[in-house]
């Protein structure tokens, strides 16, 4: 069956999408190598184990304490990936502020965050943002896991932005992080 494209760019976009889709599915189909019992024990010795040994070794690795000091710490994290003791900053803002927010994060060297776009909501001081004909507009939400010392500069920058863009909604909340996966 032959498809007719409105333009060459549409055809090229469809071909690029198909190639990207194939690349993503290929990356998910690659097998994960099994963990050998010698690797679990920390011995990089010869890889002479049966498939049953690999499954047992994987179970042992999951059950053993994650610290190298004999199990004094029960943290499943290594180094700075441990979220305990950090702060989670939730920033809710009108979609019109998105460019300014992203630029500000870059200035503050905040490189890790999660962003939700087209979030509906209603605040105390701004009209509802429900993405409808009656209540147009949407919000975006950022979740940023930070060291406690990095939170005050971010909040100061957000307060300054809120003062400069008083017509747009902008709220930030700082939450303690007890644990995570």
C-alpha positions in Angstrom: 0.0 0.0 0.0 1.4 3.3 -1.0 1.0 6.4 1.2 0.7 9.9 -0.2 2.5 12.5 1.9 1.6 16.2 1.9 5.2 17.2 1.8 8.7 15.8 1.9 9.2 17.0 5.4 6.2 14.9 6.6 7.7 11.8 5.0 11.1 12.5 6.5 9.5 13.0 10.0 7.7 9.7 9.7 10.8 7.9 8.6 12.8 9.4 11.5 10.1 8.4 14.0 10.2 4.8 12.7 14.0 4.7 13.0 13.9 6.1 16.5 11.2 3.6 17.5 13.3 0.7 16.2 16.4 1.9 18.1 14.4 2.2 21.4 12.8 -1.3 21.1 16.3 -2.7 20.2 17.7 -1.2 23.4 15.0 -2.9 25.5 15.5 -6.3 23.9 19.2 -6.7 24.7 19.7 -9.3 27.3 21.2 -8.5 30.7 24.2 -10.6 31.5 23.7 -12.8 34.6 25.8 -12.2 37.7 28.2 -15.0 38.5 28.7 -16.2 42.0 32.4 -15.3 41.8 31.4 -11.7 41.0 29.1 -11.5 44.0 31.9 -12.6 46.3 34.1 -9.9 44.9 36.5 -12.4 43.2 36.9 -11.8 39.5 38.1 -15.3 39.1 37.3 -17.6 36.1 33.7 -17.7 35.0 33.0 -21.3 35.4 29.5 -21.5 36.7 26.3 -23.1 35.7 23.1 -21.2 35.0 21.8 -22.4 38.4 24.8 -20.8 40.1 24.0 -17.5 38.4 20.5 -17.4 39.7 21.7 -18.3 43.2 24.3 -15.6 43.0 21.8 -13.0 42.0 19.6 -13.9 45.0 22.7 -13.7 47.3 23.5 -10.3 45.9 20.0 -9.0 46.5 20.0 -10.3 50.1 23.5 -9.1 51.2 24.0 -5.8 52.9 24.9 -3.0 50.5 27.8 -1.6 52.5 31.3 -2.8 52.3 32.0 -2.4 56.1 30.2 -5.6 57.1 26.7 -4.4 57.0 26.8 -1.4 59.4 24.7 0.6 57.0 21.5 -0.6 55.4 21.5 2.0 52.6 20.8 0.6 49.2 22.5 3.7 47.7 26.1 4.5 46.9 27.7 7.8 47.5 25.7 10.9 46.7 22.7 8.9 45.3 21.4 8.4 48.9 18.3 10.6 49.1 18.1 10.4 52.9 18.7 13.7 54.6 18.1 15.7 51.3 15.2 18.0 50.6 12.6 17.6 47.8 11.6 21.0 46.4 8.3 21.0 44.6 7.8 24.0 42.3 4.3 24.6 40.8 4.2 27.4 38.2 2.2 28.8 35.3 3.3 27.4 32.0 4.2 31.0 30.8 7.1 30.9 33.3 8.6 27.7 31.9 11.4 29.3 29.9 12.4 31.5 32.9 12.4 28.6 35.3 14.5 26.4 33.1 17.0 29.2 32.5 17.2 29.9 36.3 17.8 26.2 37.0 20.7 26.3 34.6 22.1 29.4 36.2 21.9 27.7 39.6 23.5 24.6 38.1 20.5 22.4 39.0 20.8 19.7 36.4 18.6 16.9 37.8 14.9 17.3 38.2 11.6 15.8 37.1 9.1 18.0 35.3 5.4 17.4 34.8 3.8 19.6 32.1 0.1 20.5 31.4 -0.9 20.1 35.0 -4.4 21.4 36.0 -5.0 23.3 39.2 -6.4 26.2 41.0 -4.6 28.4 43.5 -5.6 30.9 46.1 -4.4 34.0 44.2 -4.7 33.0 40.5 -7.6 31.8 38.3 -8.0 28.1 37.6 -5.7 26.6 35.0 -7.8 23.8 33.6 -6.8 23.9 29.9 -10.4 24.6 28.8 -12.2 27.3 26.9 -13.6 28.7 30.1 -10.4 28.3 32.2 -7.5 28.4 29.8 -3.9 27.7 30.7 -1.9 25.0 32.5 0.7 24.7 35.2 4.0 22.8 35.2 5.5 21.1 38.3 9.1 20.4 39.1 10.4 18.0 41.6 14.0 18.6 42.6 16.0 16.5 45.1 18.7 18.7 46.6 21.2 18.9 49.4 19.8 21.1 52.2 22.5 23.8 51.6 21.4 24.3 48.0 17.8 25.0 48.9 18.1 28.7 50.1 19.6 30.0 46.9 16.9 28.3 44.8 14.1 29.7 47.0 15.7 33.2 46.9 15.8 33.0 43.1 12.2 31.8 43.0 11.0 34.6 45.3 12.7 37.1 43.0 11.0 35.6 39.9 7.7 35.6 41.7 8.1 39.4 42.4 9.0 40.1 38.8 6.2 38.0 37.3 3.5 38.7 39.8 0.7 38.0 37.4 1.7 34.3 37.0 1.3 31.7 39.7 4.4 30.4 41.3 4.6 28.3 44.5 7.4 26.3 46.0 7.4 23.7 48.8 10.3 22.1 50.6 9.8 18.6 52.0 12.2 16.4 54.0 13.2 13.1 52.4 13.3 10.2 54.8 14.1 7.4 52.4 13.6 6.3 48.8 14.1 3.5 46.2 
